[in-house]
């Protein structure tokens, strides 16, 4: 499920960048929705890791979490920068 939320966040972020010059009522809502799906993806991935702890599946944790930490940190940072940047550009474009 977290993969689906990650893909939805990616699609919304790309859609947000592509609609920077449009001035519509729902277009300004895209950055919020994209960041929300990014956060939901992180929560679901955290839930998966918590299930592995409860099941004492230490090998899964050792295999997945060290690499996912840096990957998710980079993806969340990129998502925030792109969504906030496009929102700021949209605000400056209106003026």
Secondary structure, 3 states (H helix, E strand, C coil): CHHHHHHHHHHHHHHHHHCCCCCCCCHHHHHHHHHHHHHHHHHHHHHHHHHHHHCCCHHHHHHHHHHHHHHHHHHHHHHHHHHHHHHHHHHHHHC
